Amino acid sequence: MSQVASSLGDAAQKPATGAFDLAIDAMGGDHAPVSVLDGLEIAAERHPQARFLLVGDEAKLAPLLAKRPRATKACTLRHAPEVISGDLKPTAALRVRNSSMRIAIDAVAAEEAAGVVSAGNTGALMALGKIVVKSLPEIDRPALAAIGPSARGDVVLLDLGANVACDARNLVEFAVMGDAFARAVLGLPNPSLGLMNVGSEELKGDERVRLAAEMLKASPLAKNFHGFVEGHDITAGTVDVIVMDGFTGNVALKTGEGALKLFGGLLKQSFTSSILAKIGYLFAKPALERLREWMDPRRYNGAVLIGLNGLVVKSHGGTDALGFAHAVDVAMDMVTNRVNDRIRQGLASMPSLSPAGANLPTS
């Protein structure tokens, strides 16, 4: 993730919402609450003016928080007696009103906090975000957005699974949201946009994708719209933002994660296959360390359910303190750069998405 926006620190403009920048679900995740508190200790150093509402079991959190001075200074503790387990169905999670996740999300809905970060149950977080925080009035459907690596730097990908089926309007809304996300989190003044398709030619794809492309060409985003891109363009870094439906995005995400694991496994096998290979590893170790740092999944932790009335950021459940701190970085970048205001402005400038143009064909 770009540190351009993350390093705003004291100079960052405070959000217009509530007493807290972020509500933190302290009990969500495989290694909670320790990894969450350690992550907040890092985040509090990076964002010295930030204020966090820490939600969870007070008896467990208070003694742990006392050992982390930066987090102690930045956090206000709110008790939550229950935890949403990782295997609880979203429909059941909606009924657990005293959970750390629900109370943290309620704080966003009540405008006490501008956003929430949780490493807990993904399905529950998305369901609670949609139903409790609700979509922006201008947005038909929120999208799941995240950052990934490419040959030319970081790239924004959305939707990654929140909407399996999308129409042309949804894809254009995703483009507006992706543009705002890239400006805030990557610090890009004019991010380039690409629409995922089965080919780069204008006649490729179904009517839904072709119509979305025509709408983008006729919009204020036209100057940054690259056109259609394909799967290999994700890692090539052809554009800064790649827009797709949730089915395609989720497949791309899981394929990329699998490819990274395969690459790591094969690399390890290669360097342990013989004495000469082990000697070669000693010479290659500095370069491999740089590669590992660049590809470290913790750098890309923090998927955002974008398009809601407040910010909802999902940290990977198995991440450590550094990974959770990166998820907080993403959330803070979006808060200080007022991403929702950017989205509203972007949608207001799209004539095809105004009420008069809302009835354009979508399939």
C-alpha positions in Angstrom: 0.0 0.0 0.0 1.2 3.5 -0.8 2.3 5.5 2.3 1.4 8.8 0.6 -1.9 9.1 2.4 -1.0 7.0 5.4 1.8 9.4 6.3 -0.6 12.4 6.7 -0.4 12.0 10.5 -0.9 15.3 12.3 -1.7 17.2 9.1 -4.6 14.9 8.2 -8.0 16.6 8.2 -10.2 15.0 10.9 -13.4 13.4 9.7 -16.7 15.1 10.1 -18.2 12.1 11.9 -18.4 11.4 15.6 -15.8 11.3 18.3 -13.8 8.4 16.9 -12.0 7.8 13.6 -12.5 4.1 13.7 -14.3 1.5 15.8 -12.2 -1.7 16.2 -13.6 -5.2 16.7 -11.0 -6.4 19.2 -12.3 -10.0 19.4 -12.5 -10.9 15.7 -9.8 -13.0 14.1 -7.8 -16.1 14.7 -5.3 -14.4 17.0 -7.5 -11.8 18.7 -7.3 -9.9 20.8 -3.5 -9.9 21.0 -2.9 -9.4 17.3 -5.5 -6.6 17.2 -3.9 -4.7 20.1 -0.4 -5.2 18.8 -1.6 -3.9 15.4 -3.2 -0.8 17.1 0.1 -0.2 18.9 1.7 0.1 15.5 -1.2 2.1 14.0 -1.2 4.6 16.9 2.4 5.4 16.1 1.7 5.9 12.4 -1.5 8.0 13.1 -0.7 9.9 16.4 -3.9 11.9 16.2 -6.2 9.0 15.6 -8.8 8.0 18.1 -10.2 4.4 18.2 -13.2 2.9 19.9 -12.0 -0.5 21.0 -14.9 -3.0 21.4 -14.7 -6.3 23.2 -14.5 -8.2 26.5 -13.4 -5.5 28.9 -12.0 -8.0 31.4 -9.7 -9.5 28.8 -8.8 -6.3 27.0 -8.1 -3.9 29.9 -4.9 -5.7 31.2 -3.6 -6.3 27.7 -4.2 -2.7 26.6 -2.4 -1.4 29.7 0.8 -3.0 28.4 0.6 -1.1 25.1 1.1 2.6 25.9 0.5 4.1 22.4 -2.7 2.0 21.9 -3.8 2.9 25.5 -3.6 6.6 24.7 -5.5 6.3 21.4 -8.2 3.9 22.5 -11.5 4.2 24.4 -12.7 0.8 25.6 -16.4 -0.3 25.2 -17.5 -3.6 26.6 -19.1 -6.3 24.4 -19.9 -9.7 26.1 -20.2 -11.8 23.0 -18.1 -12.8 20.0 -19.3 -13.8 16.5 -17.5 -17.1 15.7 -15.9 -17.7 12.4 -18.4 -20.4 11.4 -21.6 -18.5 12.4 -23.9 -17.9 9.4 -24.6 -14.2 8.5 -28.3 -14.6 9.2 -27.6 -15.8 12.7 -24.9 -13.2 13.3 -27.5 -10.5 12.7 -29.3 -11.6 15.8 -26.2 -11.4 18.1 -26.7 -7.8 19.1 -24.1 -7.8 22.0 -21.2 -9.0 19.9 -18.0 -7.0 19.5 -18.6 -6.8 15.8 -22.2 -5.7 16.0 -21.5 -3.0 18.7 -18.5 -1.7 16.6 -20.7 -1.5 13.5 -23.6 0.1 15.5 -21.1 2.9 16.4 -20.6 3.6 12.7 -24.3 3.5 12.0 -24.8 6.0 14.9 -22.0 8.2 13.5 -19.9 7.8 16.6 -17.1 6.5 14.3 -16.4 7.1 10.7 -15.5 3.4 10.1 -14.9 -0.1 11.5 -12.1 -2.6 11.1 -12.6 -6.2 11.9 -10.7 -9.5 11.3 -13.8 -11.5 12.2 -16.3 -13.5 10.2 -16.3 -12.1 6.6 -19.9 -13.0 5.8 -21.2 -11.6 9.0 -19.3 -8.4 8.6 -20.6 -7.9 5.1 -24.2 -8.6 6.1 -24.0 -6.3 9.1 -22.4 -3.6 7.0 -25.1 -3.7 4.3 -28.0 -4.0 6.8 -26.9 -1.8 9.7 -24.7 0.8 8.1 -26.6 0.7 4.7 -25.5 1.8 1.3 -25.0 5.4 0.2 -28.3 6.7 -1.3 -26.5 7.1 -4.6 -25.2 3.6 -4.7 -27.2 0.6 -5.9 -24.8 -2.0 -4.5 -21.6 -1.7 -2.4 -18.5 -3.5 -3.7 -15.6 -5.3 -2.0 -12.3 -3.6 -3.0 -8.7 -4.4 -2.2 -5.2 -3.8 -3.3 -2.9 -6.3 -5.1 0.6 -6.3 -6.4 1.6 -5.8 -10.0 4.8 -5.3 -12.1 4.2 -1.5 -12.0 3.1 -1.0 -8.5 -0.2 -1.5 -6.5 -3.5 -2.1 -8.3 -7.1 -1.7 -7.0 -9.4 -4.6 -7.7 -13.2 -4.5 -7.3 -15.7 -6.2 -6.9 -14.1 -9.2 -5.2 -17.2 -11.1 -4.3 -19.9 -8.9 -2.8 -22.0 -9.0 -6.0 -21.9 -12.2 -8.0 -24.2 -10.8 -10.7 -23.9 -7.2 -11.8 -25.5 -5.0 -14.5 -23.9 -2.1 -16.4 -24.9 0.5 -13.9 -23.2 -1.5 -11.1 -20.0 -1.7 -13.0 -19.9 2.0 -13.7 -20.6 2.7 -10.0 -17.7 0.3 -9.1 -15.5 2.4 -11.5 -16.4 5.6 -9.6 -15.7 3.9 -6.3 -12.5 2.4 -7.5 -11.3 5.8 -8.7 -12.0 7.4 -5.3 -10.3 4.5 -3.5 -7.2 4.7 -5.6 -6.9 8.5 -5.1 -7.3 8.1 -1.3 -5.3 5.0 -0.5 -2.7 4.9 -3.3 -2.4 8.7 -3.5 -2.8 8.7 -7.3 -4.1 12.0 -8.8 -5.4 10.4 -12.0 -5.8 6.7 -11.7 -6.3 4.8 -14.9 -9.3 2.4 -15.1 -9.9 -0.9 -16.9 -13.0 -3.0 -17.3 -12.4 -6.7 -17.1 -13.4 -8.7 -20.2 -12.6 -11.8 -22.2 -10.6 -9.7 -24.7 -9.4 -6.2 -25.2 -11.3 -5.7 -28.5 -14.4 -3.4 -28.4 -16.7 -6.1 -29.7 -15.7 -8.7 -27.1 -17.9 -9.5 -24.0 -21.6 -9.5 -23.3 -23.9 -6.5 -23.7 -23.7 -5.7 -20.0 -19.9 -5.1 -20.2 -20.0 -3.3 -23.5 -22.7 -1.0 -22.3 -20.7 -0.2 -19.1 -17.7 0.7 -21.4 -19.9 3.0 -23.5 -21.2 4.7 -20.3 -17.6 5.3 -19.0 -16.5 6.7 -22.4 -19.3 9.2 -22.2 -18.5 10.2 -18.6 -16.0 12.5 -16.8 -13.9 9.3 -16.2 -13.3 8.9 -20.0 -9.9 10.6 -19.9 -8.6 7.9 -17.6 -10.6 5.0 -19.0 -8.2 2.5 -20.7 -10.9 0.3 -22.0 -11.2 -3.5 -21.7 -8.4 -5.5 -19.9 -7.8 -9.2 -19.5 -6.7 -11.4 -16.6 -3.0 -11.0 -17.3 -3.3 -7.2 -17.0 -3.8 -7.5 -13.3 -0.2 -8.5 -12.6 1.1 -6.5 -15.6 -0.1 -3.3 -14.0 -1.7 -2.2 -17.2 -4.1 0.1 -15.3 -4.4 1.3 -11.7 -8.0 0.2 -11.1 -9.6 -3.0 -12.5 -13.4 -3.2 -12.4 -15.3 -6.5 -12.7 -18.3 -8.4 -11.3 -18.0 -10.2 -8.0 -17.9 -13.7 -9.5 -14.9 -12.8 -11.8 -13.2 -10.8 -9.0 -13.4 -13.6 -6.5 -12.0 -16.2 -8.9 -9.2 -13.8 -9.8 -8.4 -13.2 -6.1 -8.3 -16.8 -5.2 -6.4 -17.8 -8.3 -3.8 -15.1 -7.4 -3.5 -16.3 -3.8 -3.0 -19.9 -5.1 -0.4 -18.8 -7.6 1.6 -17.0 -4.9 1.5 -20.1 -2.7 2.6 -22.3 -5.6 5.4 -20.0 -6.5 6.7 -19.9 -2.9 6.5 -23.7 -2.6 8.3 -24.3 -5.9 11.0 -21.8 -5.0 11.6 -23.5 -1.7 11.9 -26.9 -3.4 14.3 -25.5 -5.9 16.7 -24.1 -3.3 16.7 -27.2 -1.2 17.0 -29.8 -3.9 20.8 -30.1 -3.8 24.0 -28.8 -2.1 24.7 -26.5 -5.1 21.2 -25.2 -4.9 21.6 -24.4 -1.2 24.9 -22.6 -1.9 23.1 -20.7 -4.7 20.5 -19.6 -2.1 23.1 -18.0 0.0 24.1 -15.7 -2.9 20.4 -15.1 -3.9 19.2 -14.5 -0.3 19.3 -10.6 -0.3 17.3 -10.5 -3.5 14.9 -13.1 -2.3 14.4 -11.2 0.9 13.4 -8.1 -1.1 11.1 -10.2 -3.2 9.4 -11.6 0.0 9.0 -8.1 1.4 7.4 -6.9 -1.8 5.0 -9.9 -2.1 4.2 -10.0 1.7 0.4 -10.4 1.9 0.4 -8.3 5.0 1.2 -5.3 2.8 -2.2 -5.8 1.0 -4.3 -6.6 4.1 -7.5 -4.7 4.3 -10.4 -5.3 2.0 -13.0 -2.5 2.0 -16.8 -2.9 1.6 -17.0 0.4 -0.3 -20.2 2.3 -1.0 -21.7 2.3 2.5 -22.7 5.2 4.7 -19.6 4.4 6.8 -16.4 2.6 6.1 -16.2 -1.2 6.7 -12.8 -2.7 6.4 -12.1 -6.5 6.6 -8.8 -7.6 7.9 -7.6 -11.2 7.1 -8.6 -13.4 10.0 -5.2 -15.0 10.2 -3.0 -11.9 10.0 -0.6 -10.7 12.6 0.0 -7.3 14.1 1.6 -5.8 11.1 -1.1 -7.0 8.8 -3.8 -5.6 11.1 -2.0 -2.3 11.2 -2.1 -2.2 7.4 -5.8 -2.7 7.5 -6.1 0.2 9.9 -3.9 2.3 7.5 -6.3 1.6 4.7 -9.3 2.7 6.8 -7.5 5.8 8.0 -6.5 6.8 4.5 -10.2 6.6 3.5 -11.4 8.5 6.6 -8.9 11.4 6.3 -9.4 11.7 2.5 -13.2 11.6 2.8 -13.7 8.8 0.3 -17.5 8.9 0.6 -17.5 12.6 -0.4 -15.4 11.7 -3.4 -17.8 9.0 -4.4 -20.8 11.3 -4.1 -19.1 13.9 -6.2 -18.1 11.3 -8.8 -21.6 9.9 -9.1 -23.1 13.4 -9.3 -21.0 14.1 -12.3 -22.1 10.9 -14.2 -25.2 11.9 -16.3 -25.9 8.3 -17.1 -26.4 7.6 -13.4 -28.6 10.5 -12.6 -32.3 9.9 -12.1 -33.0 10.9 -15.7 -30.6 8.4 -17.0 -31.2 5.6 -14.4 -33.4 3.6 -16.8 -30.7 2.8 -19.3 -30.7 -0.8 -20.3 -28.6 -3.0 -18.0 -28.3 -6.4 -19.7 
